[in-house]
Amino acid sequence: MSAHATATRILAGALMIAEHDVPRDARLGRVEQWDSLAHARLLLALEENLGRLLTPDEAVAIEGLDDVAKLVDAKR
C-alpha cells in the first residue's frame, strides 16, 4: 500500500468518514469533519502507525493529507 493510500486510510479513520470521501487535497480547515478532536485522533493514529511518538514539530506541521503521507513515507 502506498504512503498516500495509508495516509488516506488513517485520515479517514480520524475524521470518521469513508476513505473515498477524503479529498486528495484535504487540509485542516477545508474539510468540515477535521476539527480539533479529529486532529487529536489523527495524531494518535499516526503515532500508532509509526510505532513512535510524534515530535512537537511534526505534530504542529500536520495541516493536510500530504503532510500525513510524508510522515508515513518517512517510516518506510
MIGULUM-811770 format. One line per 3 residues: number of its first residue (from 1); their letters; for each residue x, y, z of N, C-alpha, C, O. Coordinates in nm, 3 decimals. Atoms other than C-alpha are relative to their C-alpha. Example, Ala and Ser with C-alpha at 12.3 -4.5 7.8 and 13.67 -1.06 7.14 Angstrom:
2
1) AS) 0.089 -0.119 0.000 1.230 -0.450 0.780 0.090 0.120 0.000 0.194 0.118 0.066 ~ -0.082 -0.119 -0.006 1.367 -0.106 0.714 -0.077 0.109 0.073 -0.026 0.220 0.090
REM end
This chain:
76
1) MSA) 0.085 -0.118 0.000 0.000 0.000 0.000 0.090 0.124 0.000 0.187 0.132 0.075 ~ -0.082 -0.120 0.010 0.137 0.340 -0.094 -0.015 0.087 0.124 -0.109 0.072 0.202 ~ 0.006 -0.092 -0.115 0.210 0.610 0.162 -0.126 0.085 -0.007 -0.188 0.113 0.096
4) HAT) 0.120 -0.084 0.016 -0.073 0.821 0.020 -0.126 -0.078 0.035 -0.216 -0.025 0.099 ~ 0.115 0.084 -0.031 -0.321 0.533 0.045 -0.009 -0.025 0.150 -0.117 -0.021 0.208 ~ -0.002 0.020 -0.145 -0.214 0.462 0.403 -0.040 0.128 0.072 -0.117 0.124 0.168
7) ATR) 0.035 -0.129 -0.060 -0.239 0.833 0.489 -0.150 0.027 -0.014 -0.213 0.077 0.079 ~ 0.143 -0.018 0.021 -0.588 0.845 0.339 -0.080 -0.086 0.096 -0.179 -0.041 0.153 ~ 0.068 0.091 -0.094 -0.693 0.543 0.547 0.006 0.055 0.142 -0.095 0.054 0.212
10) ILA) -0.017 -0.053 -0.135 -0.553 0.698 0.865 -0.086 0.125 0.020 -0.155 0.139 0.121 ~ 0.077 -0.124 -0.011 -0.711 1.037 0.798 -0.150 -0.029 -0.001 -0.224 0.032 0.076 ~ 0.142 0.035 0.004 -1.048 0.883 0.708 -0.047 -0.053 0.135 -0.155 -0.019 0.182
13) GAL) 0.035 0.052 -0.133 -1.048 0.695 1.038 -0.011 0.111 0.104 -0.103 0.111 0.186 ~ 0.001 -0.111 -0.095 -0.966 1.009 1.233 -0.119 0.093 -0.021 -0.176 0.145 0.074 ~ 0.112 -0.088 0.032 -1.234 1.209 1.053 -0.134 -0.073 0.010 -0.240 -0.011 0.007
16) MIA) 0.119 0.085 -0.009 -1.479 0.919 1.084 -0.085 0.011 -0.127 -0.207 0.026 -0.122 ~ 0.067 0.000 0.130 -1.561 0.923 0.713 0.059 -0.112 -0.084 0.163 -0.169 -0.050 ~ -0.050 0.103 0.091 -1.519 0.676 0.428 0.125 0.050 -0.072 0.140 0.170 -0.098
19) EHD) -0.124 -0.038 0.070 -1.181 0.672 0.255 -0.028 0.073 -0.130 0.044 0.168 -0.164 ~ 0.028 -0.065 0.128 -1.340 0.767 -0.077 -0.056 0.142 0.017 -0.067 0.216 -0.081 ~ 0.049 -0.136 -0.028 -1.480 1.082 0.090 0.112 0.096 0.040 0.087 0.214 0.062
22) VPR) -0.114 -0.086 -0.035 -1.132 1.213 0.176 0.052 0.063 -0.129 0.102 -0.009 -0.216 ~ -0.052 -0.064 0.122 -1.037 1.472 -0.088 0.151 -0.016 -0.009 0.221 -0.018 0.092 ~ -0.145 0.016 0.018 -0.690 1.429 -0.237 0.075 0.123 0.051 0.193 0.115 0.086
25) DAR) -0.063 -0.123 -0.049 -0.621 1.789 -0.132 -0.052 0.038 0.140 -0.057 0.156 0.175 ~ 0.056 -0.024 -0.134 -0.768 1.751 0.220 0.097 0.082 0.084 0.216 0.052 0.093 ~ -0.081 -0.087 -0.086 -0.644 2.024 0.451 -0.082 0.039 0.122 -0.204 0.049 0.116
28) LGR) 0.060 -0.049 -0.123 -0.718 2.135 0.804 -0.071 0.131 -0.031 -0.012 0.221 -0.090 ~ 0.077 -0.121 0.025 -0.991 2.398 0.788 -0.082 -0.005 -0.128 -0.172 0.076 -0.147 ~ 0.075 0.012 0.125 -1.117 2.285 0.447 -0.094 -0.119 0.000 -0.186 -0.126 -0.081
31) VEQ) 0.086 0.118 -0.013 -1.274 1.954 0.550 -0.080 0.019 0.128 -0.024 0.032 0.237 ~ 0.089 -0.031 -0.112 -1.575 2.005 0.776 0.027 -0.087 0.122 0.024 -0.039 0.235 ~ -0.018 0.093 -0.111 -1.506 1.698 0.988 0.136 0.015 0.070 0.155 -0.040 0.179
34) WDS) -0.136 -0.011 -0.055 -1.142 1.797 1.053 0.002 0.112 0.104 0.044 0.224 0.077 ~ 0.000 -0.095 -0.111 -1.186 1.970 1.387 0.110 -0.041 0.098 0.190 -0.130 0.070 ~ -0.108 0.026 -0.097 -0.965 1.969 1.696 -0.004 -0.143 0.053 0.101 -0.203 0.078
37) LAH) 0.010 0.138 -0.049 -1.097 1.633 1.816 0.048 -0.098 -0.107 0.119 -0.194 -0.076 ~ -0.046 0.085 0.109 -1.041 1.473 1.476 0.151 0.010 -0.014 0.218 -0.089 -0.044 ~ -0.146 -0.018 0.009 -0.690 1.620 1.473 0.070 -0.079 0.110 0.176 -0.139 0.086
40) ARL) -0.058 0.079 -0.109 -0.618 1.461 1.811 -0.005 -0.149 -0.034 0.091 -0.222 -0.010 ~ 0.009 0.141 0.042 -0.746 1.125 1.678 0.103 -0.030 -0.109 0.162 -0.138 -0.110 ~ -0.099 0.018 0.106 -0.522 1.172 1.373 0.140 -0.016 0.059 0.214 -0.105 0.018
43) LLA) -0.132 0.009 -0.061 -0.214 1.232 1.587 0.021 -0.135 0.067 0.126 -0.197 0.054 ~ -0.010 0.130 -0.068 -0.284 0.922 1.795 0.011 -0.114 -0.101 0.091 -0.206 -0.082 ~ -0.005 0.104 0.102 -0.347 0.709 1.485 0.135 -0.001 -0.071 0.189 -0.108 -0.101
46) LEE) -0.132 -0.008 0.063 -0.026 0.833 1.325 0.107 -0.060 0.091 0.192 -0.136 0.044 ~ -0.098 0.055 -0.094 0.175 0.752 1.637 -0.009 -0.152 0.006 0.092 -0.221 0.013 ~ 0.017 0.146 -0.002 0.026 0.403 1.641 0.057 -0.061 -0.128 0.125 -0.163 -0.123
49) NLG) -0.049 0.050 0.128 0.103 0.354 1.271 0.152 0.008 -0.009 0.216 -0.084 -0.060 ~ -0.145 -0.018 0.007 0.457 0.489 1.304 0.075 -0.080 0.106 0.194 -0.107 0.091 ~ -0.064 0.075 -0.108 0.527 0.297 1.624 0.087 0.087 0.088 0.180 0.039 0.154
52) RLL) -0.076 -0.093 -0.083 0.660 0.607 1.796 -0.082 0.126 0.023 -0.183 0.149 -0.044 ~ 0.065 -0.128 -0.025 0.556 0.941 1.939 0.044 0.102 -0.105 0.159 0.101 -0.149 ~ -0.036 -0.111 0.089 0.545 1.239 1.707 0.075 0.106 0.080 0.046 0.126 0.198
55) TPD) -0.064 -0.113 -0.067 0.777 1.523 1.791 -0.098 0.117 -0.003 -0.188 0.120 -0.087 ~ 0.088 -0.119 0.005 0.607 1.855 1.872 0.004 0.069 -0.136 -0.099 0.114 -0.186 ~ -0.012 -0.064 0.131 0.740 1.997 1.544 -0.079 -0.078 -0.107 -0.146 -0.017 -0.191
58) EAV) 0.075 0.081 0.095 0.594 1.706 1.346 -0.150 0.019 0.020 -0.224 0.033 -0.077 ~ 0.143 -0.011 -0.030 0.258 1.736 1.520 -0.059 0.132 -0.048 -0.167 0.133 -0.107 ~ 0.055 -0.130 0.042 0.213 2.107 1.452 0.014 0.024 -0.150 -0.052 0.112 -0.205
61) AIE) -0.019 -0.016 0.144 0.330 2.069 1.091 -0.108 -0.070 -0.082 -0.115 -0.051 -0.203 ~ 0.103 0.074 0.072 0.036 1.843 1.001 -0.118 0.091 -0.029 -0.196 0.126 0.060 ~ 0.109 -0.088 0.043 -0.202 2.059 0.803 -0.079 -0.058 -0.116 -0.183 -0.004 -0.154
64) GLD) 0.070 0.057 0.115 -0.303 1.833 0.517 0.035 -0.146 -0.020 0.123 -0.201 0.046 ~ -0.021 0.141 0.032 -0.319 1.486 0.373 0.144 -0.025 -0.046 0.203 -0.128 -0.011 ~ -0.138 0.017 0.046 0.019 1.535 0.205 0.098 -0.006 0.116 0.197 -0.079 0.111
67) DVA) -0.087 0.002 -0.119 0.178 1.604 0.545 -0.006 -0.136 0.068 0.095 -0.188 0.116 ~ 0.017 0.133 -0.060 0.036 1.277 0.678 0.075 -0.102 -0.085 0.145 -0.189 -0.032 ~ -0.069 0.095 0.091 0.166 1.091 0.370 0.152 0.010 0.014 0.220 -0.092 0.009
70) KLV) -0.145 -0.016 -0.017 0.515 1.237 0.419 0.050 -0.072 0.124 0.155 -0.135 0.122 ~ -0.039 0.068 -0.122 0.528 1.106 0.774 -0.006 -0.152 -0.019 0.083 -0.225 0.026 ~ 0.014 0.144 0.026 0.404 0.762 0.664 0.115 -0.046 -0.089 0.175 -0.151 -0.064
73) DAK) -0.107 0.036 0.092 0.657 0.757 0.380 0.136 -0.002 0.069 0.220 -0.086 0.038 ~ -0.128 -0.007 -0.073 0.943 0.853 0.614 0.021 -0.123 0.087 0.135 -0.159 0.119 ~ -0.010 0.120 -0.084 0.865 0.544 0.823 0.059 -0.115 -0.079 0.123 -0.203 -0.021
76) R) -0.040 0.115 0.084 0.943 0.312 0.530 0.149 -0.008 -0.020 0.197 -0.098 -0.087
REM end
